[in-house]
Amino acid sequence: MEFRPTRFEVIPPVVKNLLIINALVFFATIVIGKMGLDLTEYLALHHWSSGKFKVWQIVTHLFMHGGNINDPEGGFLHLFSNMFALWMFGSILENHFGPKRFLTFYMLCGVGAAILYLGVLTFQYNAMHAAISEFTANPTYKQLSLYISQNGISEDSGYGQILYNIKNLWAENPTSTEYAATAAGTMKSYYNLQISQGCVGASGAVFGILFAFGYLFPNTLLYLYFFFPVKAKYFIAFYALFELYAGIKNNEGDNVAHFAHIGGMIVAFIIIKYWNRNHRKNFY
């Protein structure tokens, strides 16, 4: 199915207002940050086991895109990429769904992606906590090596440097317990750091939009780098597989919430199938 609208607005009302809100929140984060208040501490999505978690963050994180005064360029690129995709594909979907249904779809994808992402984090953090407990009960070189590899800890990070230094020293005498206390303390500190991290961005909702576009208009041609045509269904399928691979690989230096992206796609699929089943006469 290709997109052939009976009416088309270049920037329909819901997309326009979402663009404005996200831009205003981004610049407000920078301005208020210069006054000494970091909005991401209150509005970014934190894991529910963190003391920073507030229930409203499941919604507010969708309108945050960094804006850290130490890295405004990174935050702006995050904002731009999400808003560009929202405008390009969201405008088509809003023209197709209508404003009310599109807003419902957008918010459900974003909130659903956040909940699924928190579920994945819970699984990962529980595994990390179990590994720390196992190491504390039986501190060995092998257990430390396993903890480092399973959590994708980079040697370039602060805690990673400490753990790798301990590992290298321990390798010379694997049966020693001399380094156990330092290793256990560093592992716990790293765990607490991970728990306290916040997630920002509209990516969960945007990936829901991308999936919906590819699902509803699978044969529409997208031009990669403006020159290479590829059908939407293949582009979205490749993107989904890449996100799954990157999420499973779980490199420490990768600060992208890949499972939130996948979550947005899953929620989009469920919504579309439900709407299509219950409103088959007027869905397409």
C-alpha angles and dihedrals in degrees: 000000000000126000109260107161124198088208130016135191116191091216109015118202102262094046090046093052093045089053091050095046094049092048093048093049091049094053092041088055090055095046095045090043089060087057090058100261119116108206092193088070089064106026105033118093111262126184113266091241089061121092087229095064118115123175093235090063089078085073105025095056088067090070097044123091105170111267091182108171089224093056110023092150093059091049092048093051089050091050094045096049093049095044093046091054090044091054096042099047102015092059090056092048093047090052087049100043100029124241100282096048092042092054090049090050093048095050095043091052092049096046093040091050090051093052093048090047091052088051091054091047090052090055091048095046093047089053091048092049091048090051091052091050091049091049092049090052093044111018108193137148089246093055091050092050090049092050092052095048097043092052096044092235112184122225088221096065124088098250090035092060091053094048093046091049090052091046093051093049092045091050089070090060109018094177094058122106094196094109099040099099095048092046093049092049092049092048091052092048090051090049091051090049092053092048091053096052117113128215122218137180145070092257095116091056093040092053088050087056092048091052093047091052093050092046098046098037103027098159097049109120119238118195112221110212085356092283112062115073118211130167115252093239092058094044093051093044091052092046091051092050091048092051091049092050093047091047093052093044088057100190113191094226091055106091095178116116095228095170090055087058091050089046091055090052093049092050091047090053092050093048094048093048091049094048092044092051095047100036103031094145096058105020097092 
